[in-house]
Amino acid sequence: MAEEKKIPYKIYLEESEMPQKWYNVRADMKNKPAPLLNPGTHQPMTAEELGGVFCEDLVAQELDNENQYIDIPQEIRDFYKMYRPAPLVRAYCLEEKLQTPAKIYYKFEGNNTSGSHKLNSAIAQAYYAKKQGLKGVTTETGAGQWGTALSMACSYLDLDCKVFMVKVSYEQKPFRREVMRVYGASVTPSPSMETEIGKKINAEHPGTTGSLGCAISEAVEVAVKNPGYRYVLGSVLNQVLLHQSIIGLETKAALDKYDIKPDIIIGCAGGGSNLGGLIAPFMGEKLRGEADYRIIAVEPASCPSFTRGKYAYDFCDTGMVCPLAKMYTLGSDFIPSANHAGGLRYHGMSPVLSQLYDDGLMEAVSVEQTKVFEAAEQFARVEGILPAPESSHAIRVAIDEALKCKETGEEKTIVFGLTGTGYFDMVAYEKFHDGKMDDYIPTDEELAEYAAKLPKVD
Ligand SMILES: *Cc1c(COP(=O)(O)O)cnc(C)c1O
């Protein structure tokens, strides 16, 4: 039995045990995620159309609903070795503090300068851009983790990197901006006056502090207008979930070493990439009828795409230049309350996860931000890691589930994704400490107004 083997605080894999292929959960889905649609014709985007925006190999991955496994090129595997395999940690200290019979594990993705899991996909996307002989890539970033990850990957491969950073973050998170500049990226606050769409948004909403949807539109415009550039995105897309499957594959390999079967798998959900990656191999087993797991997505109550959004085709960006994606969405104009400091602000959710959720294969809960920061501190004080606010959504629900076990006496095994560290989020922690954080939850009326503006697609 598993209990015979003492499980260490940290389960590390050997380098030689690192996955050599990404796992593509779409291959095992009976109901495939809906295709991206051309925003003009409402017909599925062809590879050729997508190739105007994205790199060739990434287009192939985006459209691949068939191949279960896709080789990770040697160059990417070598880069991964800089900061992977990532440890799977048994949270003995947290269990002790909570006095719970539950067994809690977390997969820690914060061991790199970007401080999050985003580097897993950034290096893959930069690699394929380089392979295609491109000059550079453009992207958006909110809080800055994705921009940092992409600038690290681009500097490693000598690619130019243009980042549009949501203005409010650009101003409030100058340190992350400077990290990007360490890696040679150019960082522009969005909406800017450098693009047509930026000028338009600034004219229509003077003084706007920007949104992810708006920064995406600017980054796409620059990619499309500059020869030798393509656009890359840090979440939501099928290809990003594919790259992030490295998280789940390593987690599963580590658990298998000790014959551990999780009961509950929990992850925070912004655009869905870390969660999609973490659950991928487990969801695969579930889809093939080989095992069953409770899978829980955790989102902020102030940006509740899964729990209160509509499953419909929507724009991925404010400027409506991107393809339409069928996803759980709050509407592409939705911007969470300015007081919301916990990240996970995107209006939509990965089409893969949206389909799995719609099929009842996973659950979702929303949590209020003060409760999230309480959990973050509780965790920081016993586990030696200062968590990112985003990651702390998963911590909140992991703690809640562990406390339920305390009441029932059940020894459940809980695994959650600790996606990153929060050292650049001290302004948010400060708000929390000073009691300046509130839990604004949008009303049904507000959400209905945004939902009414969803594009009509039949
Ligand atoms: C970006 C980010 C997230 C959310 O993005 P997903 O695509 O939903 O994974 C979560 N945690 C951290 C630390 C992040 O940087």
The ligand as an ORCA input file, in Angstrom:
! r2SCAN-3c Opt
* xyz 0 1
  C      -1.607     34.095    -15.681
  C      -1.649     33.418    -14.389
  C      -2.745     32.639    -14.013
  C      -4.008     32.496    -14.826
  O      -3.896     32.124    -16.148
  P      -4.462     30.758    -16.711
  O      -4.266     30.845    -18.151
  O      -5.893     30.658    -16.299
  O      -3.645     29.701    -16.095
  C      -2.690     31.972    -12.812
  N      -1.637     32.090    -11.986
  C      -0.572     32.841    -12.306
  C       0.553     32.952    -11.345
  C      -0.541     33.528    -13.507
  O       0.518     34.267    -13.827
*
